[in-house]
Amino acid sequence: MVTKKLLRNPISMLGLIILLGFVILAVFAPWIAPTPERYKDEPYRIPRYGYRATPTPPSSEHPFGLTQGQHDIFYGIVWGTRTAFRVGILVAGISCLIGVVVGSISAYVGGRVDEFLMRVVDIFMSFPFIIAAIVVTSVFGKSLTNVMVALIFFSWMNYARLIRGNILQVKQEEYVMAARASGVSHFKIILRHLLPNSIFPVLIQASMSLGSVVLTVAGLSFLGLGAEPGYADWGQMLSFARNWLMGTPGNPLAYWYVVAYPAAAIVLFVLAWNLIGDAFRDILDPRIQA
């Protein structure tokens, strides 16, 4: 059944194929882009091959070329795939979990608890997301971990609102009332009856937001507020390219490679997760029947 639904949607299949390519890059990164001996203890540190300020064009030794400061672009793209998966999955997963817990309690208990939790959600949602993340990373220091904490801190509210609305509808169903009447515990009612019938829109949103998380982290890294200098991160690599975006006066595409490869990686990664969201909708939505 799942295979049939996927095959009927070639766009979703395209997303799965692109995502599979990134998974292969992440899993086989040590073989696709071996870590030089001097960087064995820091595999996520992009190797440098000199300190020349001007980027070096692609060659047989460095197929994607070198950035300013002579960082290997191919190595950064391959190992940056692992960074993208780690950041996206952790931030989207933890944010979704927090939102589901808060929203489920709010909807099921209702009353003053619901009112209090929703006002907390409103307070958090009143902060501009990007500005809040920039402030947090600026205060606590520039690191990928701090960026992830900041994003989790300000991205769980939409999940809470979404799951709350779904549970408010589902909890009026007869099978939920029957479970209550038979003495089933509140925890089991939420876990066995409410969440399985209301969680799929949240999972779809989480899959789509995963790409947005990676895009946001790349933007913060580009601004110098994300990963440490030299860390294998696509946004970091775009930051290396900022002085070469316009090329030279006579040749605007002279340094195209320092921009094209990390930008293409980000675009394809975000596109893949957006298309995967459509696939998850077809698979997980019980209202969509073959």
C-alpha positions as CSV (number, residue, x, y, z in Angstrom):
1,M,0.0,0.0,0.0
2,V,2.8,2.5,0.9
3,T,4.7,1.6,-2.2
4,K,1.7,2.2,-4.4
5,K,1.0,5.6,-2.8
6,L,4.6,6.6,-3.4
7,L,4.7,5.4,-7.0
8,R,1.6,7.4,-7.7
9,N,3.4,10.6,-6.7
10,P,6.5,11.0,-8.8
11,I,7.3,14.3,-7.1
12,S,7.5,12.6,-3.7
13,M,9.6,9.9,-5.2
14,L,12.0,12.6,-6.4
15,G,12.3,13.9,-2.9
16,L,13.0,10.4,-1.6
17,I,15.7,9.9,-4.3
18,I,17.4,13.2,-3.4
19,L,17.2,12.4,0.3
20,L,18.7,8.9,-0.3
21,G,21.6,10.6,-2.1
22,F,22.3,12.7,1.0
23,V,22.0,9.7,3.3
24,I,24.6,7.9,1.2
25,L,26.9,10.9,1.4
26,A,26.5,11.1,5.2
27,V,26.9,7.4,5.9
28,F,29.9,6.9,3.6
29,A,31.5,10.3,4.2
30,P,34.8,8.8,5.6
31,W,35.2,6.8,2.4
32,I,33.9,9.5,-0.1
33,A,36.1,12.2,1.5
34,P,38.7,10.6,3.7
35,T,40.0,12.7,6.6
36,P,43.7,13.7,6.2
37,E,46.0,12.3,8.9
38,R,46.6,15.6,10.5
39,Y,42.8,16.0,11.1
40,K,42.0,12.5,12.4
41,D,41.0,13.8,15.7
42,E,38.7,16.5,14.1
43,P,36.9,14.9,11.2
44,Y,34.4,17.8,11.0
45,R,37.2,20.3,10.5
46,I,37.5,21.2,6.8
47,P,41.1,20.5,5.7
48,R,43.2,23.5,4.6
49,Y,45.8,23.4,1.9
50,G,47.5,26.7,2.4
51,Y,46.5,30.2,3.5
52,R,46.1,31.9,0.2
53,A,43.3,34.5,0.3
54,T,42.1,33.9,-3.3
55,P,40.0,30.8,-4.0
56,T,41.6,28.0,-6.1
57,P,39.6,26.6,-9.1
58,P,38.6,22.9,-9.2
59,S,41.3,20.4,-10.0
60,S,41.8,16.6,-10.0
61,E,43.1,16.8,-6.5
62,H,40.3,19.1,-5.3
63,P,37.3,18.5,-7.6
64,F,35.2,21.3,-6.1
65,G,38.1,23.7,-5.7
66,L,39.2,25.6,-2.5
67,T,37.7,28.5,-0.7
68,Q,39.5,31.6,0.5
69,G,41.9,30.3,3.1
70,Q,42.2,27.2,1.0
71,H,39.5,25.1,2.6
72,D,38.5,22.0,0.6
73,I,35.0,22.5,-0.8
74,F,34.3,18.9,-1.6
75,Y,35.2,17.7,1.9
76,G,33.0,20.5,3.4
77,I,30.0,19.5,1.2
78,V,30.3,15.8,2.1
79,W,30.9,16.1,5.8
80,G,28.5,19.0,5.9
81,T,25.8,16.5,5.0
82,R,26.3,14.9,8.4
83,T,26.1,18.2,10.1
84,A,22.8,19.0,8.2
85,F,21.2,15.7,9.3
86,R,22.3,16.1,12.9
87,V,21.1,19.7,13.2
88,G,17.8,19.1,11.4
89,I,16.8,15.9,13.0
90,L,17.7,17.0,16.6
91,V,16.1,20.4,16.4
92,A,13.0,19.3,14.6
93,G,12.7,16.1,16.7
94,I,13.1,17.8,20.1
95,S,10.9,20.7,19.2
96,C,8.2,18.4,18.0
97,L,8.4,16.3,21.1
98,I,8.1,19.4,23.4
99,G,5.2,20.7,21.4
100,V,3.4,17.4,21.4
101,V,3.7,17.0,25.1
102,V,2.6,20.6,25.9
103,G,-0.2,20.6,23.3
104,S,-1.5,17.1,24.4
105,I,-1.7,18.1,28.1
106,S,-3.3,21.4,27.2
107,A,-6.0,19.9,25.0
108,Y,-6.8,16.9,27.2
109,V,-6.8,18.6,30.6
110,G,-8.5,21.8,29.4
111,G,-9.7,24.6,31.7
112,R,-7.1,26.7,33.4
113,V,-4.3,24.4,32.4
114,D,-5.2,24.9,28.8
115,E,-5.5,28.6,29.3
116,F,-2.1,28.9,31.0
117,L,-0.2,26.8,28.6
118,M,-1.7,28.6,25.5
119,R,-0.7,31.9,27.0
120,V,2.8,30.6,27.4
121,V,2.8,29.6,23.8
122,D,1.5,33.1,22.8
123,I,4.4,34.7,24.7
124,F,7.0,32.6,23.0
125,M,5.4,33.2,19.6
126,S,5.5,37.0,20.1
127,F,9.3,36.9,19.8
128,P,10.6,37.2,16.2
129,F,12.1,33.8,15.5
130,I,15.3,34.7,13.7
131,I,16.0,37.8,16.0
132,A,15.5,35.7,19.1
133,A,17.9,33.0,17.7
134,I,20.5,35.7,16.9
135,V,20.3,37.2,20.4
136,V,20.6,33.8,22.1
137,T,23.7,32.8,20.0
138,S,25.3,36.2,20.5
139,V,24.8,36.1,24.3
140,F,25.9,32.4,24.9
141,G,28.6,32.3,22.3
142,K,29.1,31.2,18.7
143,S,28.7,27.4,18.4
144,L,26.5,24.9,16.6
145,T,25.2,23.6,19.9
146,N,24.1,27.1,21.0
147,V,22.3,27.6,17.7
148,M,20.5,24.3,18.1
149,V,19.4,25.2,21.6
150,A,18.2,28.6,20.4
151,L,16.2,27.1,17.6
152,I,14.6,24.4,19.8
153,F,13.7,27.1,22.4
154,F,11.8,29.1,19.8
155,S,10.3,26.5,17.5
156,W,8.1,24.2,19.5
157,M,5.0,26.4,19.7
158,N,3.6,25.6,16.3
159,Y,3.6,21.9,17.1
160,A,1.9,22.6,20.4
161,R,-0.9,24.5,18.7
162,L,-1.3,22.0,15.9
163,I,-1.6,18.9,18.2
164,R,-3.9,20.8,20.6
165,G,-6.3,21.5,17.8
166,N,-6.3,18.0,16.6
167,I,-6.8,16.5,20.0
168,L,-9.7,18.8,20.8
169,Q,-11.5,17.3,17.9
170,V,-10.5,13.7,18.5
171,K,-11.2,13.6,22.3
172,Q,-15.0,14.0,21.6
173,E,-15.1,10.7,19.7
174,E,-17.1,7.9,21.2
175,Y,-14.2,5.5,21.6
176,V,-12.3,8.1,23.7
177,M,-15.4,8.5,26.0
178,A,-15.7,4.7,26.2
179,A,-12.1,4.4,27.3
180,R,-12.7,7.0,30.0
181,A,-15.8,5.2,31.2
182,S,-14.0,1.9,31.4
183,G,-11.4,3.3,33.7
184,V,-8.4,3.6,31.3
185,S,-5.7,5.9,32.7
186,H,-5.4,9.4,31.2
187,F,-1.8,8.6,30.0
188,K,-3.0,5.5,28.1
189,I,-5.9,7.4,26.5
190,I,-3.5,10.1,25.2
191,L,-0.9,7.6,24.1
192,R,-3.2,4.9,22.6
193,H,-6.3,6.7,21.4
194,L,-5.6,10.4,20.9
195,L,-2.1,10.7,19.5
196,P,-2.3,7.9,16.9
197,N,-5.4,9.7,15.4
198,S,-4.0,13.2,15.6
199,I,-0.3,13.1,15.2
200,F,0.1,12.8,11.4
201,P,-0.2,16.6,10.6
202,V,2.5,17.2,13.3
203,L,4.8,14.7,11.7
204,I,4.3,16.2,8.3
205,Q,5.1,19.7,9.6
206,A,8.2,18.3,11.4
207,S,9.5,16.8,8.2
208,M,8.9,20.0,6.2
209,S,10.4,22.1,9.0
210,L,13.6,20.0,9.1
211,G,14.7,21.6,5.8
212,S,13.8,25.0,7.2
213,V,15.9,24.4,10.3
214,V,19.0,23.6,8.1
215,L,18.3,26.7,6.1
216,T,18.1,28.8,9.2
217,V,21.3,27.4,10.7
218,A,23.1,28.0,7.3
219,G,21.9,31.6,7.5
220,L,23.2,32.1,11.0
221,S,26.5,30.5,10.0
222,F,26.7,32.8,7.1
223,L,26.3,35.8,9.5
224,G,29.1,34.4,11.7
225,L,26.7,33.2,14.5
226,G,26.6,29.5,13.8
227,A,29.3,26.9,13.4
228,E,32.9,27.7,14.4
229,P,35.2,28.8,11.6
230,G,36.4,25.9,9.5
231,Y,33.6,23.5,10.7
232,A,32.0,21.4,8.0
233,D,28.8,23.3,7.6
234,W,27.2,24.5,4.4
235,G,26.4,27.9,5.8
236,Q,30.0,28.3,6.9
237,M,31.2,27.5,3.4
238,L,28.9,30.2,1.9
239,S,30.4,32.6,4.5
240,F,33.8,31.8,3.0
241,A,32.4,32.8,-0.4
242,R,30.9,36.2,0.6
243,N,33.9,38.2,-0.7
244,W,33.8,36.4,-4.1
245,L,30.1,36.4,-5.0
246,M,30.6,39.0,-7.7
247,G,33.7,37.4,-9.2
248,T,36.1,39.9,-10.8
249,P,35.3,43.1,-12.7
250,G,35.8,41.4,-16.1
251,N,34.4,38.0,-15.1
252,P,31.5,37.8,-12.7
253,L,31.6,34.0,-12.7
254,A,35.3,33.7,-12.0
255,Y,34.7,32.1,-8.6
256,W,31.4,30.4,-9.2
257,Y,32.4,27.2,-7.5
258,V,32.7,28.7,-4.1
259,V,29.0,29.6,-4.2
260,A,27.4,27.0,-6.5
261,Y,28.3,23.8,-4.6
262,P,27.3,24.8,-1.0
263,A,24.2,26.6,-2.3
264,A,23.1,23.6,-4.4
265,A,23.5,21.3,-1.4
266,I,21.3,23.6,0.7
267,V,18.7,24.0,-2.0
268,L,18.5,20.2,-2.7
269,F,18.4,19.3,1.0
270,V,15.5,21.7,1.7
271,L,13.7,20.6,-1.4
272,A,14.0,16.9,-0.6
273,W,12.4,17.4,2.9
274,N,9.6,19.5,1.5
275,L,8.8,16.8,-1.0
276,I,9.1,14.2,1.7
277,G,6.5,16.1,3.6
278,D,4.1,15.4,0.8
279,A,5.0,11.8,0.8
280,F,4.4,11.5,4.5
281,R,1.0,13.1,4.1
282,D,0.0,10.4,1.6
283,I,1.3,7.7,3.8
284,L,0.3,8.8,7.3
285,D,-3.0,10.6,6.6
286,P,-5.7,8.0,7.3
287,R,-8.3,10.1,5.4
288,I,-6.4,9.6,2.2
289,Q,-7.4,6.2,0.8
290,A,-6.1,4.4,-2.2
